[in-house]
Amino acid sequence: MACCLSGKSPTPLEIYARSLPKDADATPIFFPMYAVATDVLLKMTRIEPHEKLKADGRLVLFSDDMGRAVFVSHQWLAKRHPDPDFKQMRTLQDALRRLLSSHGFVSLDVVTESLVSAASPFPMQELQEEALFFWYDFFSCPQLEPTFSAEQDGGQANAIKSIPAYIARCHFFFALCPVLDCPFEGKVLSAAGWSRRGWCRAERAARELSPSSSWILIQSDTCMEVVGTAGSFPSGSVGEGDFEIAEDRQKLAPVMKQMLVQKLNHCLRVGDLPGFRRHFNLQAVHLRGLDIEPVSGLLPCGPQCRVAEFLYQNGLRRVGEADSAGWRPLHYAALAGDTEVLRGLLERRSDVNWRTFKEEPTLGIPPLTSVLDIASFYKHHEATRFLLEARAELERGFTASAVQCAAMSDNARSLNPKP
């Protein structure tokens, strides 16, 4: 079979996309979405559990006609209580008062502002246009159950399983990360610590895989910024995050895979083929550290060479043709870290030093990014070594060299010539 697709008729992937229902983006919810209104949150002096707030009538069942929901991601300061001294929540209250009473904008993070010309800061007015309701795990999920089995109707496990759906439903996503001394755990909490926590990584991944991918990092009432791209605040995969309970890591494997499948189908439904290709080929990154196989493709596919299969599943026609995002097949193969496909594409006269034509805003990747830059940034060690052996250039970059890309992702291994 030929190893490239030809002609101007729709690709099989485009035909498949047209067959998808346009209104099937809803993520399943297994437990009702409970939240508190702004005035209730601002009056709090301590954080009480779900059952107490619900009994007092301060916790409401959220629906979209009530206003806009805000998901609050945070670290726990103690094992049995998220914020015993009310330090973290006080930061959220102070930040919220400023956001609701001020005009102007929340500034972009420096990476997005520097590399993504189309990005714009977040207008505070958006938070003031409708009533706000806040989802926060300790009072939105049941806490006082004797057991937390998935079989319990309305149990904590079902609420946790619904977190991706809550995040997709929320208009805003806050990462609450003040610098706080945590004597209960013998450590200091910060944004860096939040980014290492496996559950926090899962919440961030759910946000960045939802249709509204940007989020606001809150470190104090005066230190807030919009994180506009996945590369603006490097952390790592969910499977490589820190978990206090080791079994929780694998529990998230099917959740992550389901989120990816929904993102892939969403991209196809809205006609975003470059977005589909990004997430389809980033599966190895999203699922790194989890014992689960990625989606091999959405299209039925008979026996064919690896390059042909790669082009077919990505809806790409020719090995040397760039898509509307300015990326060629070689760039998407580098996203996947697929050495076999990279080798096959180079054998078909792809240029190892091809660069992207345009910026990629959602990933924070500037124009003129090389194949080697992409492979090294995403820690694809074998693929990076292969590209170096194929004489990929290290130094010539638009804003950063491959060495700098590796440094930005804390990747010391990829550019080491020894396996």
QUILIN-V17937 format. One record per residue. N is the residue number from 1. RES is the residue in three letters. PHI is phi in whole degrees, 0 to 359 (999 if undefined). Layout:
n=N res=RES phi=PHI
n=N res=RES phi=PHI
This chain:
n=1 res=MET phi=999
n=2 res=ALA phi=297
n=3 res=CYS phi=262
n=4 res=CYS phi=210
n=5 res=LEU phi=265
n=6 res=SER phi=230
n=7 res=GLY phi=90
n=8 res=LYS phi=254
n=9 res=SER phi=290
n=10 res=PRO phi=302
n=11 res=THR phi=287
n=12 res=PRO phi=305
n=13 res=LEU phi=294
n=14 res=GLU phi=293
n=15 res=ILE phi=295
n=16 res=TYR phi=298
n=17 res=ALA phi=299
n=18 res=ARG phi=292
n=19 res=SER phi=276
n=20 res=LEU phi=282
n=21 res=PRO phi=296
n=22 res=LYS phi=281
n=23 res=ASP phi=241
n=24 res=ALA phi=249
n=25 res=ASP phi=273
n=26 res=ALA phi=296
n=27 res=THR phi=275
n=28 res=PRO phi=296
n=29 res=ILE phi=248
n=30 res=PHE phi=255
n=31 res=PHE phi=212
n=32 res=PRO phi=304
n=33 res=MET phi=268
n=34 res=TYR phi=261
n=35 res=ALA phi=208
n=36 res=VAL phi=243
n=37 res=ALA phi=287
n=38 res=THR phi=303
n=39 res=ASP phi=296
n=40 res=VAL phi=293
n=41 res=LEU phi=298
n=42 res=LEU phi=288
n=43 res=LYS phi=271
n=44 res=MET phi=295
n=45 res=THR phi=239
n=46 res=ARG phi=206
n=47 res=ILE phi=263
n=48 res=GLU phi=252
n=49 res=PRO phi=287
n=50 res=HIS phi=312
n=51 res=GLU phi=297
n=52 res=LYS phi=292
n=53 res=LEU phi=295
n=54 res=LYS phi=293
n=55 res=ALA phi=296
n=56 res=ASP phi=278
n=57 res=GLY phi=80
n=58 res=ARG phi=271
n=59 res=LEU phi=255
n=60 res=VAL phi=241
n=61 res=LEU phi=277
n=62 res=PHE phi=282
n=63 res=SER phi=224
n=64 res=ASP phi=297
n=65 res=ASP phi=283
n=66 res=MET phi=276
n=67 res=GLY phi=152
n=68 res=ARG phi=241
n=69 res=ALA phi=263
n=70 res=VAL phi=236
n=71 res=PHE phi=266
n=72 res=VAL phi=251
n=73 res=SER phi=262
n=74 res=HIS phi=199
n=75 res=GLN phi=265
n=76 res=TRP phi=273
n=77 res=LEU phi=271
n=78 res=ALA phi=211
n=79 res=LYS phi=293
n=80 res=ARG phi=252
n=81 res=HIS phi=209
n=82 res=PRO phi=289
n=83 res=ASP phi=202
n=84 res=PRO phi=303
n=85 res=ASP phi=261
n=86 res=PHE phi=63
n=87 res=LYS phi=285
n=88 res=GLN phi=292
n=89 res=MET phi=294
n=90 res=ARG phi=297
n=91 res=THR phi=297
n=92 res=LEU phi=298
n=93 res=GLN phi=300
n=94 res=ASP phi=296
n=95 res=ALA phi=295
n=96 res=LEU phi=293
n=97 res=ARG phi=301
n=98 res=ARG phi=293
n=99 res=LEU phi=296
n=100 res=LEU phi=275
n=101 res=SER phi=248
n=102 res=SER phi=251
n=103 res=HIS phi=252
n=104 res=GLY phi=105
n=105 res=PHE phi=222
n=106 res=VAL phi=271
n=107 res=SER phi=290
n=108 res=LEU phi=285
n=109 res=ASP phi=296
n=110 res=VAL phi=295
n=111 res=VAL phi=293
n=112 res=THR phi=298
n=113 res=GLU phi=297
n=114 res=SER phi=281
n=115 res=LEU phi=254
n=116 res=VAL phi=245
n=117 res=SER phi=295
n=118 res=ALA phi=278
n=119 res=ALA phi=285
n=120 res=SER phi=224
n=121 res=PRO phi=294
n=122 res=PHE phi=268
n=123 res=PRO phi=287
n=124 res=MET phi=300
n=125 res=GLN phi=302
n=126 res=GLU phi=298
n=127 res=LEU phi=280
n=128 res=GLN phi=257
n=129 res=GLU phi=282
n=130 res=GLU phi=223
n=131 res=ALA phi=299
n=132 res=LEU phi=249
n=133 res=PHE phi=228
n=134 res=PHE phi=251
n=135 res=TRP phi=264
n=136 res=TYR phi=218
n=137 res=ASP phi=307
n=138 res=PHE phi=292
n=139 res=PHE phi=254
n=140 res=SER phi=261
n=141 res=CYS phi=247
n=142 res=PRO phi=304
n=143 res=GLN phi=237
n=144 res=LEU phi=255
n=145 res=GLU phi=289
n=146 res=PRO phi=293
n=147 res=THR phi=222
n=148 res=PHE phi=238
n=149 res=SER phi=282
n=150 res=ALA phi=294
n=151 res=GLU phi=282
n=152 res=GLN phi=290
n=153 res=ASP phi=292
n=154 res=GLY phi=72
n=155 res=GLY phi=278
n=156 res=GLN phi=300
n=157 res=ALA phi=299
n=158 res=ASN phi=291
n=159 res=ALA phi=294
n=160 res=ILE phi=295
n=161 res=LYS phi=296
n=162 res=SER phi=270
n=163 res=ILE phi=305
n=164 res=PRO phi=302
n=165 res=ALA phi=291
n=166 res=TYR phi=299
n=167 res=ILE phi=296
n=168 res=ALA phi=296
n=169 res=ARG phi=278
n=170 res=CYS phi=282
n=171 res=HIS phi=287
n=172 res=PHE phi=231
n=173 res=PHE phi=228
n=174 res=PHE phi=252
n=175 res=ALA phi=260
n=176 res=LEU phi=270
n=177 res=CYS phi=225
n=178 res=PRO phi=290
n=179 res=VAL phi=280
n=180 res=LEU phi=223
n=181 res=ASP phi=287
n=182 res=CYS phi=238
n=183 res=PRO phi=296
n=184 res=PHE phi=296
n=185 res=GLU phi=251
n=186 res=GLY phi=67
n=187 res=LYS phi=207
n=188 res=VAL phi=249
n=189 res=LEU phi=271
n=190 res=SER phi=201
n=191 res=ALA phi=298
n=192 res=ALA phi=297
n=193 res=GLY phi=294
n=194 res=TRP phi=302
n=195 res=SER phi=290
n=196 res=ARG phi=269
n=197 res=ARG phi=289
n=198 res=GLY phi=300
n=199 res=TRP phi=293
n=200 res=CYS phi=293
n=201 res=ARG phi=298
n=202 res=ALA phi=295
n=203 res=GLU phi=295
n=204 res=ARG phi=296
n=205 res=ALA phi=299
n=206 res=ALA phi=299
n=207 res=ARG phi=293
n=208 res=GLU phi=286
n=209 res=LEU phi=262
n=210 res=SER phi=269
n=211 res=PRO phi=302
n=212 res=SER phi=259
n=213 res=SER phi=264
n=214 res=SER phi=282
n=215 res=TRP phi=209
n=216 res=ILE phi=247
n=217 res=LEU phi=268
n=218 res=ILE phi=247
n=219 res=GLN phi=251
n=220 res=SER phi=194
n=221 res=ASP phi=290
n=222 res=THR phi=249
n=223 res=CYS phi=245
n=224 res=MET phi=224
n=225 res=GLU phi=208
n=226 res=VAL phi=272
n=227 res=VAL phi=268
n=228 res=GLY phi=265
n=229 res=THR phi=223
n=230 res=ALA phi=294
n=231 res=GLY phi=267
n=232 res=SER phi=284
n=233 res=PHE phi=224
n=234 res=PRO phi=304
n=235 res=SER phi=225
n=236 res=GLY phi=148
n=237 res=SER phi=282
n=238 res=VAL phi=300
n=239 res=GLY phi=294
n=240 res=GLU phi=259
n=241 res=GLY phi=280
n=242 res=ASP phi=271
n=243 res=PHE phi=233
n=244 res=GLU phi=291
n=245 res=ILE phi=250
n=246 res=ALA phi=302
n=247 res=GLU phi=294
n=248 res=ASP phi=296
n=249 res=ARG phi=302
n=250 res=GLN phi=286
n=251 res=LYS phi=299
n=252 res=LEU phi=276
n=253 res=ALA phi=302
n=254 res=PRO phi=294
n=255 res=VAL phi=295
n=256 res=MET phi=296
n=257 res=LYS phi=296
n=258 res=GLN phi=296
n=259 res=MET phi=298
n=260 res=LEU phi=294
n=261 res=VAL phi=300
n=262 res=GLN phi=295
n=263 res=LYS phi=294
n=264 res=LEU phi=299
n=265 res=ASN phi=292
n=266 res=HIS phi=298
n=267 res=CYS phi=301
n=268 res=LEU phi=292
n=269 res=ARG phi=298
n=270 res=VAL phi=268
n=271 res=GLY phi=78
n=272 res=ASP phi=265
n=273 res=LEU phi=293
n=274 res=PRO phi=300
n=275 res=GLY phi=297
n=276 res=PHE phi=303
n=277 res=ARG phi=297
n=278 res=ARG phi=301
n=279 res=HIS phi=286
n=280 res=PHE phi=298
n=281 res=ASN phi=272
n=282 res=LEU phi=269
n=283 res=GLN phi=303
n=284 res=ALA phi=298
n=285 res=VAL phi=282
n=286 res=HIS phi=300
n=287 res=LEU phi=260
n=288 res=ARG phi=300
n=289 res=GLY phi=87
n=290 res=LEU phi=247
n=291 res=ASP phi=274
n=292 res=ILE phi=203
n=293 res=GLU phi=276
n=294 res=PRO phi=289
n=295 res=VAL phi=288
n=296 res=SER phi=281
n=297 res=GLY phi=164
n=298 res=LEU phi=265
n=299 res=LEU phi=252
n=300 res=PRO phi=297
n=301 res=CYS phi=215
n=302 res=GLY phi=278
n=303 res=PRO phi=298
n=304 res=GLN phi=198
n=305 res=CYS phi=292
n=306 res=ARG phi=299
n=307 res=VAL phi=294
n=308 res=ALA phi=299
n=309 res=GLU phi=297
n=310 res=PHE phi=299
n=311 res=LEU phi=297
n=312 res=TYR phi=298
n=313 res=GLN phi=290
n=314 res=ASN phi=266
n=315 res=GLY phi=66
n=316 res=LEU phi=255
n=317 res=ARG phi=265
n=318 res=ARG phi=225
n=319 res=VAL phi=294
n=320 res=GLY phi=256
n=321 res=GLU phi=263
n=322 res=ALA phi=276
n=323 res=ASP phi=271
n=324 res=SER phi=294
n=325 res=ALA phi=273
n=326 res=GLY phi=83
n=327 res=TRP phi=248
n=328 res=ARG phi=263
n=329 res=PRO phi=308
n=330 res=LEU phi=299
n=331 res=HIS phi=292
n=332 res=TYR phi=290
n=333 res=ALA phi=295
n=334 res=ALA phi=291
n=335 res=LEU phi=302
n=336 res=ALA phi=282
n=337 res=GLY phi=67
n=338 res=ASP phi=271
n=339 res=THR phi=296
n=340 res=GLU phi=296
n=341 res=VAL phi=291
n=342 res=LEU phi=303
n=343 res=ARG phi=298
n=344 res=GLY phi=296
n=345 res=LEU phi=292
n=346 res=LEU phi=293
n=347 res=GLU phi=295
n=348 res=ARG phi=262
n=349 res=ARG phi=72
n=350 res=SER phi=289
n=351 res=ASP phi=265
n=352 res=VAL phi=300
n=353 res=ASN phi=256
n=354 res=TRP phi=302
n=355 res=ARG phi=240
n=356 res=THR phi=290
n=357 res=PHE phi=269
n=358 res=LYS phi=230
n=359 res=GLU phi=287
n=360 res=GLU phi=243
n=361 res=PRO phi=299
n=362 res=THR phi=292
n=363 res=LEU phi=264
n=364 res=GLY phi=72
n=365 res=ILE phi=258
n=366 res=PRO phi=285
n=367 res=PRO phi=294
n=368 res=LEU phi=63
n=369 res=THR phi=277
n=370 res=SER phi=272
n=371 res=VAL phi=300
n=372 res=LEU phi=294
n=373 res=ASP phi=304
n=374 res=ILE phi=295
n=375 res=ALA phi=297
n=376 res=SER phi=287
n=377 res=PHE phi=297
n=378 res=TYR phi=268
n=379 res=LYS phi=61
n=380 res=HIS phi=270
n=381 res=HIS phi=296
n=382 res=GLU phi=296
n=383 res=ALA phi=296
n=384 res=THR phi=296
n=385 res=ARG phi=296
n=386 res=PHE phi=299
n=387 res=LEU phi=295
n=388 res=LEU phi=296
n=389 res=GLU phi=295
n=390 res=ALA phi=275
n=391 res=ARG phi=72
n=392 res=ALA phi=292
n=393 res=GLU phi=283
n=394 res=LEU phi=275
n=395 res=GLU phi=264
n=396 res=ARG phi=278
n=397 res=GLY phi=225
n=398 res=PHE phi=287
n=399 res=THR phi=242
n=400 res=ALA phi=203
n=401 res=SER phi=275
n=402 res=ALA phi=299
n=403 res=VAL phi=296
n=404 res=GLN phi=292
n=405 res=CYS phi=298
n=406 res=ALA phi=295
n=407 res=ALA phi=294
n=408 res=MET phi=297
n=409 res=SER phi=260
n=410 res=ASP phi=54
n=411 res=ASN phi=242
n=412 res=ALA phi=278
n=413 res=ARG phi=280
n=414 res=SER phi=301
n=415 res=LEU phi=267
n=416 res=ASN phi=278
n=417 res=PRO phi=296
n=418 res=LYS phi=269
n=419 res=PRO phi=297
